């Protein structure tokens, strides 16, 4: 049951998981590249700096050698004796002047030498800083992803979901999920996944499965109520009216519910409000005989409201718990048949009006449920032939479209082949592992 849709949902989960894992691997590779680059950079700088230092030392040695004056020849004793005090004074003044000039020149050269390296170093530093800022700006997202991977986390971004979500939308529509319902599912998944961080203890598949679970449950569980509790607590007899088009299994479903209530200790009476179709009395009579149930029926062409009213009277007189009333198959456009439903509602006041259709009818069943609910408000739906439905579109869509819950699924021909519809079990069936 619903195997086709199950496979499509599983494919979406795997697509997102593959995308996230590819992203994580890319982030890991970038992190490794950054680590290698960081490890190599200091060595390169050191090697480049060492020759420069050697060259600088050589230049300084050469400069020191060239600046050192050669020693003057020592004067002879005669020259020393011939020097007069005046000459000595003049010579001292000249020597002082020469020393001052040399000192000033040396200071100027030193200042010039100091200024030039400082300017060059400043320009190099600015260039290095500018390059670093550019690298930081361009790689901010890359470093963030690498950091996320290093801590065991992967951030899911909207672009990661673009292709998988498109594929999922096509899959849902092909599975007969109603367009509005498909969009709601996609929006919920997008809201729950975009920006989420996969923790180290989670797989991306788990994260996607949680989002799918919530999205499906929200549309499937609309309007749910405790059917068994409502029947048990309601004043007796409880009257249930069944409506829908011909040939979808209304009469068989009524017989299955008679068995279902019997198992809960509730007595039932059947009423054939399908008074126009030839053979309708005989068909439902066979079910009543097989189940040993009382059938209330009138001649063909009788008033359906009168038949069901008589069944309620019989239930009250014989202490019967539940009245199960069949009606003629009709389209929502059949004004006279829709008027019959309105009359039944006025005369009998049923506790629940239940729409019956085939799960395999897909979007046709969804559209019919919408129209019937608009014409004569329904309280819930039963889908027959669910065991033969691979798509599951009607089961997913009807509750969301009508605002009324799916109550049961018909899963076979036997009287016991009727399942209470459980939204949680339905989601687990769609997302769970194959048995």
TAFENDA-V841952 format. One record per residue. N is the residue number from 1. SS is DSSP state (a for helix, b for strand, c for the rest). PHI is phi in radians with two decimals (NA if undefined). OMEGA is omega as a letter, one per 40 degrees, with the letter a starting at -180 (999 if undefined). Layout:
n:N ss:SS phi:PHI omega:OMEGA
n:N ss:SS phi:PHI omega:OMEGA
This chain:
n:1 ss:c phi:NA omega:i
n:2 ss:c phi:1.10 omega:a
n:3 ss:a phi:-1.11 omega:a
n:4 ss:a phi:-1.07 omega:i
n:5 ss:a phi:-1.16 omega:i
n:6 ss:a phi:-1.01 omega:a
n:7 ss:a phi:-1.14 omega:a
n:8 ss:a phi:-1.20 omega:i
n:9 ss:a phi:-1.16 omega:i
n:10 ss:a phi:-1.17 omega:i
n:11 ss:a phi:-1.12 omega:i
n:12 ss:a phi:-1.08 omega:i
n:13 ss:a phi:-1.04 omega:a
n:14 ss:a phi:-1.20 omega:i
n:15 ss:a phi:-1.07 omega:a
n:16 ss:a phi:-1.16 omega:a
n:17 ss:a phi:-1.12 omega:i
n:18 ss:a phi:-1.10 omega:i
n:19 ss:a phi:-1.08 omega:a
n:20 ss:a phi:-1.16 omega:a
n:21 ss:a phi:-1.20 omega:i
n:22 ss:a phi:-1.07 omega:i
n:23 ss:a phi:-1.12 omega:a
n:24 ss:a phi:-1.14 omega:i
n:25 ss:a phi:-1.13 omega:i
n:26 ss:a phi:-1.11 omega:i
n:27 ss:a phi:-1.13 omega:i
n:28 ss:a phi:-1.15 omega:i
n:29 ss:a phi:-1.10 omega:i
n:30 ss:a phi:-1.12 omega:i
n:31 ss:a phi:-1.11 omega:i
n:32 ss:a phi:-1.12 omega:i
n:33 ss:a phi:-1.07 omega:i
n:34 ss:a phi:-1.09 omega:a
n:35 ss:a phi:-1.13 omega:i
n:36 ss:a phi:-1.12 omega:i
n:37 ss:a phi:-1.09 omega:a
n:38 ss:a phi:-1.13 omega:a
n:39 ss:a phi:-1.25 omega:a
n:40 ss:a phi:-1.41 omega:a
n:41 ss:a phi:-1.03 omega:a
n:42 ss:a phi:-1.07 omega:a
n:43 ss:a phi:-1.15 omega:i
n:44 ss:a phi:-1.08 omega:a
n:45 ss:a phi:-1.11 omega:a
n:46 ss:a phi:-1.15 omega:a
n:47 ss:a phi:-1.14 omega:a
n:48 ss:a phi:-1.21 omega:a
n:49 ss:a phi:-1.31 omega:a
n:50 ss:a phi:-1.15 omega:i
n:51 ss:a phi:-1.05 omega:a
n:52 ss:a phi:-1.10 omega:a
n:53 ss:a phi:-1.18 omega:i
n:54 ss:a phi:-1.11 omega:i
n:55 ss:a phi:-1.08 omega:a
n:56 ss:a phi:-1.13 omega:i
n:57 ss:a phi:-1.11 omega:a
n:58 ss:a phi:-1.14 omega:a
n:59 ss:a phi:-1.10 omega:a
n:60 ss:a phi:-1.15 omega:i
n:61 ss:a phi:-1.13 omega:i
n:62 ss:a phi:-1.12 omega:a
n:63 ss:a phi:-1.10 omega:a
n:64 ss:a phi:-1.15 omega:a
n:65 ss:a phi:-1.17 omega:a
n:66 ss:a phi:-1.25 omega:a
n:67 ss:a phi:-1.38 omega:a
n:68 ss:c phi:-1.34 omega:a
n:69 ss:c phi:-1.28 omega:i
n:70 ss:c phi:-1.24 omega:a
n:71 ss:c phi:-1.20 omega:a
n:72 ss:c phi:-1.33 omega:i
n:73 ss:c phi:-1.13 omega:a
n:74 ss:c phi:-1.27 omega:a
n:75 ss:c phi:-1.23 omega:i
n:76 ss:c phi:-1.27 omega:a
n:77 ss:a phi:-1.12 omega:a
n:78 ss:a phi:-1.18 omega:a
n:79 ss:a phi:-1.14 omega:a
n:80 ss:a phi:-1.17 omega:a
n:81 ss:a phi:-1.28 omega:a
n:82 ss:a phi:-1.40 omega:a
n:83 ss:c phi:-1.28 omega:a
n:84 ss:c phi:-1.59 omega:i
n:85 ss:a phi:-1.02 omega:a
n:86 ss:a phi:-1.16 omega:i
n:87 ss:a phi:-1.07 omega:i
n:88 ss:a phi:-1.08 omega:i
n:89 ss:a phi:-1.15 omega:a
n:90 ss:a phi:-1.10 omega:a
n:91 ss:a phi:-1.11 omega:i
n:92 ss:a phi:-1.09 omega:i
n:93 ss:a phi:-1.12 omega:a
n:94 ss:a phi:-1.09 omega:a
n:95 ss:a phi:-1.09 omega:i
n:96 ss:a phi:-1.14 omega:i
n:97 ss:a phi:-1.09 omega:a
n:98 ss:a phi:-1.08 omega:i
n:99 ss:a phi:-1.10 omega:i
n:100 ss:a phi:-1.09 omega:a
n:101 ss:a phi:-1.10 omega:a
n:102 ss:a phi:-1.10 omega:i
n:103 ss:a phi:-1.12 omega:i
n:104 ss:a phi:-1.10 omega:i
n:105 ss:a phi:-1.11 omega:i
n:106 ss:a phi:-1.11 omega:i
n:107 ss:a phi:-1.06 omega:a
n:108 ss:a phi:-1.10 omega:a
n:109 ss:a phi:-1.11 omega:i
n:110 ss:a phi:-1.11 omega:i
n:111 ss:a phi:-1.12 omega:a
n:112 ss:a phi:-1.12 omega:i
n:113 ss:a phi:-1.10 omega:a
n:114 ss:a phi:-1.20 omega:a
n:115 ss:a phi:-1.15 omega:a
n:116 ss:a phi:-1.14 omega:i
n:117 ss:a phi:-1.06 omega:i
n:118 ss:a phi:-1.08 omega:a
n:119 ss:a phi:-1.15 omega:i
n:120 ss:a phi:-1.12 omega:i
n:121 ss:a phi:-1.10 omega:a
n:122 ss:a phi:-1.11 omega:i
n:123 ss:a phi:-1.12 omega:a
n:124 ss:a phi:-1.12 omega:i
n:125 ss:a phi:-1.13 omega:i
n:126 ss:a phi:-1.08 omega:a
n:127 ss:a phi:-1.09 omega:i
n:128 ss:a phi:-1.11 omega:i
n:129 ss:a phi:-1.11 omega:i
n:130 ss:a phi:-1.09 omega:i
n:131 ss:a phi:-1.12 omega:i
n:132 ss:a phi:-1.12 omega:i
n:133 ss:a phi:-1.09 omega:i
n:134 ss:a phi:-1.11 omega:i
n:135 ss:a phi:-1.11 omega:i
n:136 ss:a phi:-1.08 omega:a
n:137 ss:a phi:-1.16 omega:a
n:138 ss:a phi:-1.29 omega:a
n:139 ss:c phi:-1.90 omega:a
n:140 ss:a phi:-1.05 omega:i
n:141 ss:a phi:-1.12 omega:a
n:142 ss:a phi:-1.11 omega:i
n:143 ss:a phi:-1.15 omega:i
n:144 ss:a phi:-1.12 omega:i
n:145 ss:a phi:-1.17 omega:i
n:146 ss:a phi:-1.10 omega:i
n:147 ss:a phi:-1.13 omega:i
n:148 ss:a phi:-1.08 omega:i
n:149 ss:a phi:-1.15 omega:a
n:150 ss:a phi:-1.06 omega:i
n:151 ss:c phi:-1.66 omega:i
n:152 ss:c phi:1.40 omega:a
n:153 ss:c phi:-2.17 omega:i
n:154 ss:b phi:-2.32 omega:a
n:155 ss:b phi:-1.54 omega:i
n:156 ss:c phi:-1.53 omega:a
n:157 ss:c phi:-1.89 omega:a
n:158 ss:a phi:-1.06 omega:a
n:159 ss:a phi:-1.16 omega:i
n:160 ss:a phi:-1.17 omega:a
n:161 ss:a phi:-1.72 omega:a
n:162 ss:a phi:-0.99 omega:a
n:163 ss:a phi:-1.21 omega:i
n:164 ss:a phi:-1.04 omega:i
n:165 ss:a phi:-1.19 omega:i
n:166 ss:a phi:-1.12 omega:i
n:167 ss:a phi:-1.10 omega:i
n:168 ss:a phi:-1.16 omega:i
n:169 ss:a phi:-1.03 omega:i
n:170 ss:a phi:-1.08 omega:a
n:171 ss:a phi:-1.12 omega:i
n:172 ss:a phi:-1.14 omega:a
n:173 ss:a phi:-1.15 omega:i
n:174 ss:a phi:-1.16 omega:i
n:175 ss:c phi:-1.59 omega:i
n:176 ss:c phi:1.21 omega:i
n:177 ss:c phi:-1.29 omega:a
n:178 ss:c phi:-1.10 omega:a
n:179 ss:a phi:-0.93 omega:a
n:180 ss:a phi:-1.07 omega:i
n:181 ss:a phi:-1.20 omega:i
n:182 ss:a phi:-1.05 omega:i
n:183 ss:a phi:-1.11 omega:i
n:184 ss:a phi:-1.12 omega:i
n:185 ss:a phi:-1.10 omega:a
n:186 ss:a phi:-1.12 omega:a
n:187 ss:a phi:-1.08 omega:i
n:188 ss:a phi:-1.12 omega:i
n:189 ss:a phi:-1.09 omega:a
n:190 ss:a phi:-1.08 omega:a
n:191 ss:a phi:-1.07 omega:a
n:192 ss:a phi:-1.46 omega:a
n:193 ss:a phi:-1.79 omega:a
n:194 ss:c phi:-1.11 omega:a
n:195 ss:c phi:1.49 omega:i
n:196 ss:c phi:-1.29 omega:i
n:197 ss:b phi:-1.91 omega:i
n:198 ss:b phi:-1.32 omega:a
n:199 ss:c phi:-1.30 omega:a
n:200 ss:c phi:-1.10 omega:a
n:201 ss:c phi:-1.49 omega:a
n:202 ss:c phi:-1.90 omega:i
n:203 ss:c phi:-1.77 omega:i
n:204 ss:a phi:-1.07 omega:i
n:205 ss:a phi:-1.03 omega:i
n:206 ss:a phi:-1.12 omega:a
n:207 ss:a phi:-1.10 omega:i
n:208 ss:a phi:-1.18 omega:a
n:209 ss:a phi:-1.10 omega:i
n:210 ss:a phi:-1.09 omega:i
n:211 ss:a phi:-1.16 omega:i
n:212 ss:a phi:-1.10 omega:i
n:213 ss:a phi:-1.01 omega:a
n:214 ss:a phi:-1.13 omega:a
n:215 ss:a phi:-1.13 omega:a
n:216 ss:a phi:-1.20 omega:a
n:217 ss:a phi:-1.09 omega:a
n:218 ss:a phi:-1.09 omega:a
n:219 ss:a phi:-1.51 omega:a
n:220 ss:a phi:-1.36 omega:a
n:221 ss:c phi:-1.58 omega:a
n:222 ss:c phi:-1.00 omega:i
n:223 ss:c phi:1.34 omega:a
n:224 ss:c phi:-1.06 omega:i
n:225 ss:c phi:-2.51 omega:a
n:226 ss:c phi:-1.42 omega:a
n:227 ss:a phi:-1.06 omega:a
n:228 ss:a phi:-1.07 omega:a
n:229 ss:a phi:-1.14 omega:a
n:230 ss:a phi:-1.12 omega:i
n:231 ss:a phi:-1.16 omega:a
n:232 ss:a phi:-1.12 omega:a
n:233 ss:a phi:-1.56 omega:a
n:234 ss:c phi:-1.26 omega:i
n:235 ss:c phi:-1.13 omega:a
n:236 ss:c phi:-1.69 omega:e
n:237 ss:c phi:-1.40 omega:i
n:238 ss:b phi:-1.58 omega:a
n:239 ss:b phi:-1.92 omega:i
n:240 ss:b phi:-2.04 omega:i
n:241 ss:b phi:-1.94 omega:a
n:242 ss:b phi:-2.01 omega:a
n:243 ss:b phi:-2.39 omega:a
n:244 ss:c phi:2.61 omega:a
n:245 ss:c phi:-1.43 omega:i
n:246 ss:c phi:-1.16 omega:i
n:247 ss:c phi:1.48 omega:a
n:248 ss:c phi:-1.73 omega:i
n:249 ss:c phi:1.77 omega:i
n:250 ss:a phi:-1.09 omega:a
n:251 ss:a phi:-1.13 omega:i
n:252 ss:a phi:-1.12 omega:i
n:253 ss:a phi:-1.13 omega:i
n:254 ss:a phi:-1.07 omega:i
n:255 ss:a phi:-1.12 omega:i
n:256 ss:a phi:-1.11 omega:i
n:257 ss:a phi:-1.19 omega:i
n:258 ss:a phi:-1.04 omega:i
n:259 ss:a phi:-1.19 omega:a
n:260 ss:a phi:-1.05 omega:a
n:261 ss:a phi:-1.19 omega:i
n:262 ss:a phi:-1.07 omega:i
n:263 ss:a phi:-1.14 omega:i
n:264 ss:c phi:-1.62 omega:i
n:265 ss:c phi:1.44 omega:a
n:266 ss:c phi:-1.89 omega:i
n:267 ss:c phi:-1.53 omega:a
n:268 ss:b phi:-2.40 omega:i
n:269 ss:b phi:-2.32 omega:a
n:270 ss:b phi:-1.72 omega:i
n:271 ss:b phi:-2.35 omega:a
n:272 ss:b phi:-1.70 omega:i
n:273 ss:b phi:-1.53 omega:i
n:274 ss:c phi:-1.56 omega:a
n:275 ss:c phi:-1.58 omega:a
n:276 ss:c phi:-1.77 omega:a
n:277 ss:c phi:-1.44 omega:i
n:278 ss:c phi:-1.13 omega:i
n:279 ss:c phi:1.49 omega:a
n:280 ss:a phi:-1.14 omega:i
n:281 ss:a phi:-1.10 omega:a
n:282 ss:a phi:-1.14 omega:a
n:283 ss:a phi:-1.09 omega:a
n:284 ss:a phi:-1.27 omega:i
n:285 ss:a phi:-1.15 omega:i
n:286 ss:a phi:-1.07 omega:i
n:287 ss:a phi:-1.15 omega:a
n:288 ss:a phi:-1.09 omega:i
n:289 ss:a phi:-1.15 omega:a
n:290 ss:a phi:-1.12 omega:a
n:291 ss:a phi:-1.75 omega:a
n:292 ss:c phi:1.04 omega:i
n:293 ss:c phi:-2.05 omega:i
n:294 ss:b phi:-1.38 omega:i
n:295 ss:b phi:-2.05 omega:i
n:296 ss:b phi:-1.80 omega:a
n:297 ss:c phi:-2.57 omega:i
n:298 ss:c phi:-1.99 omega:i
n:299 ss:c phi:-1.15 omega:i
n:300 ss:c phi:-1.04 omega:a
n:301 ss:c phi:1.64 omega:a
n:302 ss:c phi:-1.27 omega:a
n:303 ss:c phi:-1.46 omega:a
n:304 ss:a phi:-1.03 omega:a
n:305 ss:a phi:-1.09 omega:a
n:306 ss:a phi:-1.18 omega:a
n:307 ss:a phi:-1.09 omega:a
n:308 ss:a phi:-1.21 omega:i
n:309 ss:a phi:-1.09 omega:i
n:310 ss:a phi:-1.11 omega:i
n:311 ss:a phi:-1.15 omega:i
n:312 ss:a phi:-1.15 omega:i
n:313 ss:a phi:-1.08 omega:i
n:314 ss:a phi:-1.10 omega:a
n:315 ss:a phi:-1.08 omega:i
n:316 ss:a phi:-1.15 omega:a
n:317 ss:a phi:-1.26 omega:a
n:318 ss:c phi:-1.96 omega:i
n:319 ss:c phi:1.01 omega:i
n:320 ss:c phi:-1.57 omega:a
n:321 ss:c phi:-1.42 omega:a
n:322 ss:b phi:-2.34 omega:i
n:323 ss:b phi:-1.84 omega:i
n:324 ss:b phi:-1.97 omega:a
n:325 ss:b phi:-1.84 omega:i
n:326 ss:b phi:-1.43 omega:i
n:327 ss:b phi:-2.36 omega:a
n:328 ss:c phi:-1.18 omega:i
n:329 ss:c phi:-1.15 omega:a
n:330 ss:c phi:-2.66 omega:i
n:331 ss:c phi:-1.66 omega:a
n:332 ss:c phi:-1.14 omega:i
n:333 ss:c phi:-1.53 omega:i
n:334 ss:c phi:-1.42 omega:a
n:335 ss:a phi:-1.08 omega:a
n:336 ss:a phi:-1.20 omega:i
n:337 ss:a phi:-1.27 omega:i
n:338 ss:a phi:-1.16 omega:i
n:339 ss:a phi:-1.14 omega:i
n:340 ss:a phi:-1.09 omega:i
n:341 ss:a phi:-1.08 omega:i
n:342 ss:a phi:-1.10 omega:i
n:343 ss:a phi:-1.20 omega:i
n:344 ss:a phi:-1.03 omega:a
n:345 ss:a phi:-1.09 omega:a
n:346 ss:a phi:-1.25 omega:a
n:347 ss:a phi:-1.37 omega:a
n:348 ss:c phi:-1.76 omega:a
n:349 ss:c phi:1.11 omega:a
n:350 ss:c phi:-1.04 omega:i
n:351 ss:c phi:-1.30 omega:i
n:352 ss:b phi:-2.49 omega:i
n:353 ss:b phi:-1.92 omega:a
n:354 ss:b phi:-2.00 omega:i
n:355 ss:b phi:-1.54 omega:a
n:356 ss:b phi:-2.09 omega:i
n:357 ss:b phi:-2.69 omega:a
n:358 ss:b phi:-1.55 omega:i
n:359 ss:a phi:-1.08 omega:a
n:360 ss:a phi:-1.24 omega:i
n:361 ss:a phi:-1.30 omega:i
n:362 ss:c phi:1.04 omega:a
n:363 ss:a phi:-1.17 omega:i
n:364 ss:a phi:-1.11 omega:i
n:365 ss:a phi:-1.13 omega:i
n:366 ss:a phi:-1.10 omega:a
n:367 ss:a phi:-1.16 omega:i
n:368 ss:a phi:-1.16 omega:i
n:369 ss:a phi:-1.10 omega:i
n:370 ss:a phi:-1.11 omega:a
n:371 ss:a phi:-1.21 omega:i
n:372 ss:a phi:-1.13 omega:i
n:373 ss:a phi:-1.14 omega:i
n:374 ss:a phi:-1.22 omega:a
n:375 ss:a phi:-1.40 omega:i
n:376 ss:c phi:-2.58 omega:a
n:377 ss:c phi:-0.81 omega:i
n:378 ss:c phi:-1.68 omega:i
n:379 ss:c phi:-1.93 omega:i
n:380 ss:b phi:3.12 omega:a
n:381 ss:b phi:-2.40 omega:i
n:382 ss:b phi:-2.17 omega:i
n:383 ss:b phi:-1.87 omega:i
n:384 ss:b phi:-1.58 omega:i
n:385 ss:c phi:0.99 omega:i
n:386 ss:a phi:-1.16 omega:i
n:387 ss:a phi:-1.16 omega:i
n:388 ss:a phi:-1.72 omega:a
n:389 ss:c phi:-1.67 omega:i
n:390 ss:c phi:-1.52 omega:a
n:391 ss:c phi:-1.54 omega:i
n:392 ss:c phi:1.37 omega:a
n:393 ss:a phi:-1.09 omega:a
n:394 ss:a phi:-1.17 omega:a
n:395 ss:a phi:-1.09 omega:a
n:396 ss:a phi:-1.38 omega:a
n:397 ss:a phi:-1.63 omega:a
n:398 ss:a phi:-1.04 omega:a
n:399 ss:a phi:-1.08 omega:a
n:400 ss:a phi:-1.18 omega:a
n:401 ss:a phi:-1.24 omega:a
n:402 ss:a phi:-1.65 omega:a
n:403 ss:c phi:1.35 omega:a
n:404 ss:c phi:-2.07 omega:a
n:405 ss:c phi:-1.37 omega:i
n:406 ss:b phi:-1.42 omega:a
n:407 ss:b phi:-1.76 omega:a
n:408 ss:b phi:-2.48 omega:i
n:409 ss:b phi:-2.11 omega:i
n:410 ss:b phi:-1.46 omega:a
n:411 ss:c phi:-2.21 omega:i
n:412 ss:c phi:2.86 omega:a
n:413 ss:c phi:-1.58 omega:a
n:414 ss:c phi:-1.30 omega:a
n:415 ss:c phi:-1.14 omega:i
n:416 ss:c phi:-1.55 omega:a
n:417 ss:c phi:-1.54 omega:i
n:418 ss:b phi:-2.42 omega:a
n:419 ss:b phi:-1.95 omega:i
n:420 ss:b phi:-1.12 omega:a
n:421 ss:c phi:-1.42 omega:i
n:422 ss:c phi:-2.03 omega:a
n:423 ss:a phi:-0.97 omega:a
n:424 ss:a phi:-1.13 omega:i
n:425 ss:a phi:-1.14 omega:i
n:426 ss:a phi:-1.11 omega:a
n:427 ss:a phi:-1.15 omega:i
n:428 ss:a phi:-1.11 omega:i
n:429 ss:a phi:-1.14 omega:a
n:430 ss:a phi:-1.29 omega:a
n:431 ss:a phi:-1.84 omega:a
n:432 ss:c phi:-1.29 omega:i
n:433 ss:c phi:-1.26 omega:i
n:434 ss:c phi:-1.12 omega:a
n:435 ss:c phi:-1.40 omega:999
